[in-house]
């Protein structure tokens, strides 16, 4: 999949997710804001209640999405037979899509009314989604090849050296500017302390300031237009790479800890969801079949 096709693929998934959420919100807004006691008399009750035609269908479709999203990604990641089918990064993105849209559909299936054992599954689902967002951020901080393999520290250092050489040779930037920017980049890792969240925020603020300073220096050297944009783009790539090198060990550890927190919530959600489906079927709640 080329870069353009991949971008279209990602934007399509985002558009589908947002569109479904907006449509369901507007379609059932009056019903969902109606009090629980009065919903029985609402015109849309037979459609949108959890056992209604639309409500029940949303629950089935959302549950299937989550099961498929987890299953296909685990098979692609764990089973050697499937290791050559597509790129792992793309499978992860599809997993995130299904495991984001699925919970949205389940949320509307509940008609924002949940309690008892189902509430445990729902809040486990919320925890899975939120931890998934955090996990995605951690995953992106660990440099990988296009096939999804983690890069070694030597690979990263070689790429960073190449980016520095391109800035120096391709755009004939004054050595003083490159040396000063490189020293500032190396010396700043987001500050000291054990609060990683604060250090991450400080790091991103520092990077933004450094890019602005670098752009200003290039303009003073009369580098403008396309050359300015290309040089700043390469410098941004170098900044991101430097950040990932600095955080490599920490992010690898965070990802291990994240799995410990993410998987139990996912298992709890899936087990209770299966129990809920079985109980609903035993009590005679059927959809169109």
Secondary structure as GFF3:
##gff-version 3
##sequence-region A 1 289
A	DSSP	alpha_helix	3	27	.	.	.	ID=ss1
A	DSSP	alpha_helix	29	32	.	.	.	ID=ss2
A	DSSP	three_ten_helix	39	41	.	.	.	ID=ss3
A	DSSP	alpha_helix	45	48	.	.	.	ID=ss4
A	DSSP	alpha_helix	53	78	.	.	.	ID=ss5
A	DSSP	three_ten_helix	80	82	.	.	.	ID=ss6
A	DSSP	alpha_helix	88	109	.	.	.	ID=ss7
A	DSSP	alpha_helix	116	140	.	.	.	ID=ss8
A	DSSP	alpha_helix	153	170	.	.	.	ID=ss9
A	DSSP	alpha_helix	175	187	.	.	.	ID=ss10
A	DSSP	alpha_helix	196	220	.	.	.	ID=ss11
A	DSSP	alpha_helix	225	282	.	.	.	ID=ss12
###
